């Protein structure tokens, strides 16, 4: 019985349409790309609708403007309309101008009105919601915001803080989860949780005004706010290794204005600039995608944004983007499997006399294959209920009570602990437990070095924050043998991190550089910027008024350049 194969594209298309799983759709969408509609040229509307124009522009041309330009255009309309037209438009123009002002007040002047919501960063989306709440004029509401300052340059931080104060002054209560010093300075009341993370946290260590927190001896946050503890500036800045640079010329994607970028090799470079100035376009969409294509033999499916040429690629053998995406999408993924610690742990349990006498092999202690795992949950420890249009719901498995293994497997014990007990230990506990087993301890120590001693060895990937996922990736890189020719790229690695964690993160990044590697960080955090060897500051503004390199050089050199907003905020920290 012969059957004709439907073809790869048809197969992917059918599976994409038939599946209810968001994860499967995301997997298949890697093979899709968007192209502009030939008929409407990306305007989305019929010709009839585009024929209607106000002051020479149709609706699509207006929505393609940045919020700042749109605000100017609507204000200029009042001069260009006759009395009758003004009478009709008066109420509508008032509404539009008010809404645009709210968006300008939260530092989003560079976004275009037609920007797709899926392409917004978390901080941008949150600030848009904040603007709509200010516009609603509600009172007596409790607002909760999680790190609204993400992705915001110090220059625009003032606008955000003023927006939060405006919500408060309307008669609302505003609770903000935040690590930003300036936001804390402006808060009426601060609650500091700790003293540490995970099992060693969960208590209110201190609370009160900014000054009261600074004076509290128990508060780690207070010690950093009062400068009793601080992140030190390195005694000297590194120069490019052997005077060599990686260069990319004529980058012109999105708002980039024919940019020529030079990155010193063997150093820590910070790429800075106001929101929307083109940092991500230059580093992630141009540099990273282009190097990925070159070094990984076209295995990457992401096409770089346009640029003219490269110099110095032969000096790099690997490029790695250490982002905050999850280390896995299923409950089976965990820090042990990701960092490679799980292999030696399984081998250790396989080598125990009791396991040998039963003829158990390493697969017995795996939850990815049948044999030793609990078959009711297939080694997940939880039962997954797909909610289709809502996030999946995970319920603990009744059969194994979350241990992931069957009874026979759990009978094999080392120092009175089964493999499930080991996976339930924190990394700190695991380091003590495997004190004399070097190949396991060394893997766990890298997690401890990146400040993750508090997480469980087998903690489900779905429960880890973005910052934790990123540090697990850093730990994996730390455990590899360094070639000294790797380029690491990190986009806002301080998201979700306390100053104490930032201190640990910087130690790791400088460890990578000390081994001869190159680290490029897109960052707004001044503590990271002041410890870098080299800065590339983009701007001067966001959107169409950005896309240029305003300043480049050592931090001390950047502070002397008047056009650099980053330099002006950096100056007080270096003096």
N, C-alpha and C positions, 0 to 999 in steps of 0.2 A: 504494500500500500504506500504509494509515493505521495508526499505532501510538499507543496511549494512553500519555501520560506518567504515570509511576507516582506523581508527587507529590514535592515537595522533602523532606518528612520521611521518607517511605518510602525515597527515594533515599539520604539520609544514613544511615539505619538499616542499609540493605543494605550500603553501602560500609564502614561501621564493622565489621560482622560478617564481611565477606568478606576485608578486607585483613589482611596479615601485618605491615604496616609500623607500628611504634610511632609514627612521626612523623605518619602519616596519621590514626591514632586520636586523637592529641593535638590535631590540627587540627580534627577533627570534634567532639571533646568540648567545644570552645568553645560549641557550640550546645546543650549538655545542661545541665540543672540538677537538683539532688537535691531530692526532697520526702520528708517523713517518711511512712513506711508507715502507712496508716489503721488497719490491722488490729491491729498490735502496738504502735502509738504509738512506734515507734523502739526498742523494747526487744529486738527480733530473735527473741524466743522465743515459743513457744505459751503459751496461758493455763495449761495444766497445769503447765508448768515454773515459771511465775510465782506459782503458788499455794504453792510451797514457800518458807517464810519462816523466818529466824533473827532473833530479837529484833525481830520486826515488819517486817523488810525482806526483799524478794526479791533475787535475785542482781543484777538490773539496777540496782536502787536503790543497792546497795553499790558497783558499778563506776562509777556516775555521781559518786561522791564524789571529791574531790581526794585525792592520795596522803597528805597530812597528815591530812585528816579521816578517811580510811579507817584510818590507823594508830591514831588515837585510838579509833575505833569498835571495832576488833579488840581493843585493850587493855581497853576497857570491858566487852567480852563476858565476859572471865574472871570479872568480878564478877556478871554477870547469869545465868550458867549454873549449873545444879545439879551436884552431885558426879559423877553418872553422865555427864551431857553433857560435863563438863570432861574426864573420863577419855577419852572418845571423841575430843574435839577437841584434846587436849593437843599431840600431835605436829604436827597440821595448823596450829594457831595459831602454834606455834614457827616453822615454815617460812615462813608468811605474814608474821609480824612481822619476821623476819630480812630477807626480800626487800624489804619496805617501808622498812626502815631503810637498806638499801643505796641505794635510790632517793632517800631524804631526804638521805643523805650527799653526793650529787652535785648537790644544789641543785634537785631536780625536785619539790619539795613541792606546787607549784601545779597540776601536770598532773592531769587526771582519769584514773582507771584505764581508762576506756572510750575514751580519746582515740584517734582513727584515726591509724595510723602515717604515712600520707601527708600529714597536716597538721602533722607535727613539723618544726621547723627542723633543719638539719644538726647544729648543736651539741647539741640536745636528743636526737636519735637516737643520737649518738655517746656521750653521757653515760649513756643507758639501757644501751647495750652494755657500757660501762665498769662500771656497777653489776652487771650479770649476771656479768662476769668476776671482780669482787671476791667475789661470792657463790659462785662455783665453787670458790674456795680452791685453784686450781692453783698449782704452783711450777715454776720452771725454764722459764718461758715468756718469749718476747720480744714485747712489745707495742709497736705503732707507732701513735701518735695524731697526727692532722693538725688543729691548732688547736682543741683541745677547749674553749678558753675563749670561742669564738664565742657571742655572744648572752648572755653571763653578766655580771651586775653585779658590781662589786668586792666587795660584801658576800658574794656566794656563791662567789667565786673561791677563798677559803680552803678551803671544803668540797671543791672539785675538787682542789686541790693536796694536801690530806690524803688524798683517795681514791687519787691517784697514788702518794703515799708508802706507803700501805697495800699497794698492789700490789707495790711495790719491797721492802717489809719481809717480804712472804710468800716472797721469794727469786726474784723475777722481774726482768727487765731492761725498763725503760720508756724508749722513745725518743719524744720529742714534738717536732713541727715547730711552733714557736710564736714569736710576736712580743711576747707579754705579759711585761712587766717582772717582775711578781711571781712568775710561773712560773720565769723565768730565775734570780731571786734564790734560789729554793728548789732549783734543780737541783744535782746533784753535779758535773756536767761539761757544759760548753757547747761546741758546735762552730759557729763562725761562718763562713758561706760568702760569697764575694764575689770581688773587691772591689765589683763592680757587678752588673748583671743581664745576661741574655742572653749574647752573645759575650764581653762584658767580665767575666763571672763564671765560676763553675765551679771556683773554687779554695778550699781551706780557708785562710782569712786568719788565723784565730786559734782556739785552743782551750785549755780549762782551766777553773778555777773561776770563779765570778762575779767575784771580786776580780781574778784574773789577766786576765780579759777587759777589765775597767774600766781596767787599767793598760797594755793593749796599744795601742801607737800606730797599728798598722795596721788596727785594727778599728773600722769605722764604728759598729757596734752598741755596742762598748765606750765610744765617745765619748758616745753618747746615754745609756747606763746610768750613766756617771760625771758626767753633766750638763755635760761640756765642750761638747757641742752640745745645744741644746734648742729646743723650739717655744715662741716668746715669746708672752706675753699682749699683746693689742693695747693701745695707750696709752689709747684710750677706746672705750666701747661705743656703737654706733649706736642712735639712738632710732627709733621707727616713723616712716616717711616721711610728713611732713605730719600726724603724730599719728594715722595711720589704721591700723586693724586689720581682719583678716579674722576673722569670728566664726562659730562653729558652736554651736548651742544644743541641749541636751537629747539628747546622743548616748547611746544605751542598748544598743548591740549587744554581744553576748557578755557580758563581765563589767562593762561600763561602767555607772557609776551616775549616769545623768542628767547627763553632763559638759557644762560650758560652756567651750569652748576659744577663746582669743584669740591670734592670731598677728600680731605687728607686721610691717607690710609694709616692704619695703626693708631687711630685716635678716636675719641668720643665726640661726635658732632651733634649739635642740637639744631633742629630746623624750627624756627620760631616765626611768629607773625600773627596778626589779628585773624579772627575767624573768617574763613572764605578767601584768604589771601593766596591760596593755591598750594599750600604745603602738601596735602594728601595727593593732589594731582601730580605734583612734581616727584614726590618720593615713592608713593605707592603705585600710582597708575602709570607713571613713566619709568622711573629708575628701576623699581623692583620688577615690574612686569617685563621690561626689556632685558634686564640681567637674567631673569628667570628663564626667558626664552633662549638666551645665549648659552647659559651654563648648564641648563637641564635638557639640552638637545630637543627643543621644541615640544617638551612634554606638557608645558603649561598651555592651557587653552585661553589664557587671558592676553588679549592683544594690547601692547602698550600704546599710550597716547602718542601723537606725532612728535618726533624729534629728528634732528639731522644726523647726529653721529655720536660715537663713543670713543673714549681713550682710556687705556689702563685696565681693560677687562681681563687681560692675561695675568694680572697681579692678584686676582681673586679666584678661588676655586669653588666657593659655595655662597649662596645668598639665602638667608633665612628670615622670614617675617614672623616674629614672635608676637602674635596678636592675642586678644582677649576672647577669641571664639572658644566654645567648649572643647575639652580634650576628647569627648565622645558624646554620642547622642543617646546612648542607651544606658540603663542602670548597671550593665555589666562592665562598662568602662570605669576605671578608677585610677588613682595615682600610682598604685603598684603596677598595674598592667602598662600604663603609659610610660613610666620611667624604666621599665624592665626589671623592677625588683621582684615581680611576681614569679618569674621563671626560676630563679635560685631558691625562692621560698618553697615552691612546689617540689623542686629537686631535693631540698632538705627533708621535707616530709616523706618523700618517696624512699629516701635512704634510711629511714628509721627501721629498727629491727621488726616491729609489729607490721609495718607496711610491706617489708620484704617477705615476711612469712606468709602474708596473704597474696603475694604476687602482684601488688599494686604498682602501676607505672605512673609517670608524671601526669598523664591524661586523667587519672583518677581524681586529681586535685584541681582539675580545670573546670570552670563552670560554662565553658563554651562547647564542650562535647559530652555526649551521653556517657554514663558510667558512674561517676561519683557525685554528680550534681543532683539537685532536687528537680525531678521532672515536672512537678506541678507548675513551677514558675520558670522552668528551663534555665536555672542558674541565675535568674535576675534578683531573687530575694523579694521581689514585689510582683504583683499582677498589674499589667498596664491596661487601662481602659481608655480607648481612643474616643475623644469627645468631638471629633471632626472639626467644628469651628471654634473650639476652645482648646487650651493646652491639655495634653494627656494627663490623666489622673493615675497615681501610683498607690496601690494598697498593699500592705505587707502580706506576704504569702502565708496562709494558715498552716500549710504542710510543714515548712522548714523554719517558720517564725523569723524569716529574713536572713537565715544563715547561709542560704544558697546551696547547701550540700545535703546529701541523704545521711541517714543515721550511721551506716557502716563507715563512711568516710570520716565522720566526726569522732569516731572511736579512736582514731590515730592521734596520739597526743605527744607533744614535746614540752617538757617542764609544765605538765598539767594543762596545757593549752592546745586546743584543736586549731586547724587552719582557719576556721571561721572566727575563733577568738583572736587570732593574730591579725586578721583583716579588720577586726573591730578595735584594735589598739590604735592609739595616736602614734604619730611618727616618733615622738620623743620616747614613748614607752617601747616602741619597736627597736629603737637604737640600744636601749638597755637590755631588752630580751635577747637580741642577737649580738650581744656584746662581743663574743668571740668568733663570730662567723663573718669574716671580712667581706666576702662578695655581696652579702645581703646588707650588712651595716653601711658599706660605702655608698650604696644606692640611696638608702634612707637618709644618710648624712647630707646628701646634696639637697634633699627636701628641707632638712633642718636649716641648712645654710641660707636658703632663700626665705626663711622666716615662716615655714609651714609646719613647724613641730607640733602644732595643735590639731592638724587635720587627721582623720582616720586613714590608715594605710589603704583600706578598701572602700573609702567613701565614694558613693555613687557620683559619677561625673555630672549627673543632672542636678545635683545639689550644691555644686561648687560655683562661687561667684566668678565674674570675668577676671578680676585681679588674681584670684587663686589659680585659675586655669593658666593664666599667663606665667605665673611664677613656677608652676609645675613644668611648663615647657622650658623655662630657664634652667630648672634643675636637671632636666633631661640633657640639655646642651652642656651643662657643667660636667655631667658624668661621662661625656664623650671625650676621646683623645683629640686635642686641638691641633689643627694644621697650621694655625697662625695666619691663615689666608681667607678666613670666613668674614662675610659682612652680615651683621645682624641689624634688622630694622624693627623698631618698636614705635607704635603709634599711641601716644599718651599713656605710657605704662603706669603713671601715678594715679590713674582713675581708681577711686575706691580705696586709696592707700593713705594711712596715717603717716605723719612725718617720720615716726620711728621706723615704719616699714619702708619708707622712701630711702632712709639711710642705708638699710640692708640691701635694697634694690641697687643703689648706686655702687655699693661695695662689689656686687656681682658684675655689674656692667664694666667697672674698672678692672675686674679680674680678667674678663674677656679681652679687654684692650691690652692689658699687661702681657698677655700671651701672643700679642702681635695682630690680633683681629681688629676689625673696624666696626664700630657701633654707631648707627644713625638713629637719633630719637626725635620724633615730632612731639614737642612739649610746650606747655604754657607755664609749668611750675618753675618758679624762679630758683628754688633750691637745686633743681636738676640743672637748669641753665647755667647757674654760677659755677658748677663743678665741671662743666664741659671744657674740652680743649679748643673747640672751634664752634662758631655760631654762623648759621646762614639765616638771616632775618628777611622775611618776605613781606610784601605790602605794596604801597604804603597803606592801602585800605583793603576791604574785601571786594569780591565780585569783579566788575569791569574796571574798578579803580585799583585793583591789586595785580597779582601775577608777575611782579618784578622782584629781583633781589635788591633790597634796600641797603643792606649792609652785610659784610662777611668778614670774619677774622676772629681773633681771640676775644673773650668777653670784655677785657679791658679796652680793646680797640672799638668794640661796638658801642660802648657808653659814650664815646666821643662824637658819634654820628647823630646829629640833631634830628634827621628824618626818621630815625629808628625809635619806635614806641617802646620796643623791648629794651633797648639801650637805656632809655630814660628811667624805666622801672628797675633796671638792674643796678644802676649807678649807686644808690644808697647802700646796697648790699655789699658792694666791692670796696667801698671807702671805709 
